[in-house]
Amino acid sequence: MVPTSIRDYPEWHLGRQNYALWYLEINDQKLVNYLDTLRVHFSELLLEPNLRQFHVTLFICGFLTNETKTYSDDFSFSEFEQQSEILKKENIAPFRLKIGSVDSFTSALFVQIQDPENILSHIRQKLGLVSNEIAALDYCPHITLGLYKKDYSSDLILQKIFQLPVQYKRVEFDLKVEHLTFGYYQAQSLQGKLYPYQHLFLGDSCCN
């Protein structure tokens, strides 16, 4: 596993502050409690502090700017407005996702998200009509539980997952999605809070 160092990353943010993304908020308290329980189970492996709210990343936009884009990972408010208009015209209905099992990337522990109707892929395709996603990899919808603080072996991570109580391995949570959120986090704050900028309500023409 790849540990994350607690430091500023000036070579990435280049003095810029607000890093923008589209994401799904998780407000279901039962689901939040479940995720909190998982985070506690794995707490000895995960980097602290972690103030970022549980969420599902939809599309990584880049550093917000009111001005002409200077860097390849800048993202303008006009691009955000174009994306919003496209999504409004799609008139996407509210939908449900299923919460899967605990799994691991090389740098982070996460919970799988199952999207049997490929609605997230459809939304991402529409967002990509305006701008290219930053650092786009094969999209894997998930909820991050935390970043690893040391270079642990994959066997240790698998063992810790195996040790989960059975009631936390066979969950049947649905995530009902009624709005999409455009927001940002502050690049200088590792695992800092997400700040919602605008909600786009599904099945509704208004955007608040």
N, C-alpha and C positions, 0 to 999 in steps of 0.2 A: 504494500500500500504506500501511497505517496503522502507524506505529511504536509500540512500547510503551516508556513511560518507566520508568527504574529508580527507583522511589520507593515509599514506603509509600502505601497507599490508605485513609486513615482514613474517608473519606466512604462507603466501601463496607463495611469490616469493623466500624466503630463500636466498636472496642476488643475485638471478639470474636476468637477465635483459630482454632478448628478448623472447617474447611470440608469438609463430608462429601459423598461421592459413591459410587455403585456403579460398578465398573469391571472390566475384564478385565486381568489381569496378563499380561505377555509374558515368559516364562521360557525360550523356545526360543533357545539360544545362537546358532545359525546366523542366526535372524531378527534377534536383537539385534545381531549383528556387521554384518549388512546395513544395518540402520537407523543404526548408528554410522558406517558408510561414507558413507551419504547425508548425515548431519549434517556430516561433515567436508567433503564436497563443497560444501555451502552455508554453511560456517561464517562466511565473511566477511560474510554477510547477517544472521546470527542473533544474538539477544541472549544474552550470557553474564553470569554463570554460569547453567547450566541443570542442576540436580540431579534434576529430576523423571524418574522411570523411564518408559520407554516403556509405554504402556497404551492401552486403548480405553475411553473414557468411555461408560458405559451410561445413567446417570441422575444429574443433579445435585440433591442433596438440600437443602443449605443449611448454616447454621451450627449445629453441635451444641450442644444445651442439655439440662441435667438438669431445668431448671425450666420454668415456664409460658412459652410462646412470647410474646416481646415484639415482635419484628419479623416482617414478612411472610416473610423469608428465614431464619427460625429453623427448626430441625428437631430434634425430640425423640427421645430413645432409645426411647420407647414407639412412635413411628412406625416407627423402624427395626425393632423387634421384630415389628410388624404386617406390614411388608413381607417380612421373613424367613419368617414363617409362611405367607404367601400363596405365596411361591416354593417352599417345601418341599412344599406341597400340590400344586403343579403337577407335581412330580416330573419336571423337565426333564432329558432325556438329554444326555450330552456331545455337542457338535456341532463342526463345522468352519467356519471363515471363510476367505475367500481374500484375499490381500494384493494390492492393486491398484497403480496407478501414483502417481507423485508429483504433487501438485496444490497449489493455494494458496487460502487464504482471504484476505481483505483484511489480516488482522493476523498470519497464521501460515502456515508451510509444513507440509504434511502428506502422509501416504501414505493412499490410499483403502483402505477395507475393503469387500469385497463379501460380502453376506449374502443369497444367493439364496433361502433358505427363510424369510426374514423372522423369524428366531428372535429377533433383538435387539428388533425392534418388539413382538413378543409379550411379552417380558420387561418392556419399558418400559411397556407397557399395564397389566401387573399391578402394577408399582411405583406407577404413577399412580393406582391405586385408593385409595391411602393418603394421598398428598400430591401437590400440584402441583409439577412440576419448576420449579426456579428458572431464570429467564431462558431459558425454553424457546424455541428456534427450530426450524426444520425440521431434524429429526435427520439428521445425516450421519456415519455411523460412520467413524472415522479414527484414525490414530496421528499425533500432533503431533510434528514434528521440531524446531520452534522458533518463537519469535516474532521478528518483524522488528525490527531496531534502528534503521532509518532509513526514510524515506518513499521507497521504491524504486518505479520504474515497473514496471507489469505486464510490459512488454516485456523488461526486464532479468531478471525472474524466469523468464519463459518461455524466454529464451535460455539461462539457467543450467540449466533443466530439460532443454532440448534437448541441451546439452553433456554430459549424463550418458553414461558409457560404455554401449554397447548392452547389456551383460550386466546392467546395473542398471535397464534399461527394461523388460525382458521377464522378470520374476521369476515364479516359480511356487511361492511359499511358501503353505502352508496354516497357519492358526492353529488348533490343536486346543484347544478350550475344555472343561476338565473341572471348573472351579469359577468362581464369581462372587466378587468381593471387595467388601466394604464397608470404606471407609477414609476418610482425610481428609488434607488438607495444611494447613500453618500459613499463615494468611492474610497475615501480615506478611512472609512469605518468598517473594518473587517467583520462580517456577519452582523452588520448594523441593520436597523429597522428599514422596512419598506414603507414608503410614503405614497399612498394613493393620490393620483392627480385627477383622474376622471373615471367614472364608471359608465360602461355602456350596457344598458339593460336589454336583455334578449326578448324578442317578441314584442318590442316596444320601439317606437320611433324616436323617443327622447333619449338624450344623453346627459346625465347629471354629473 
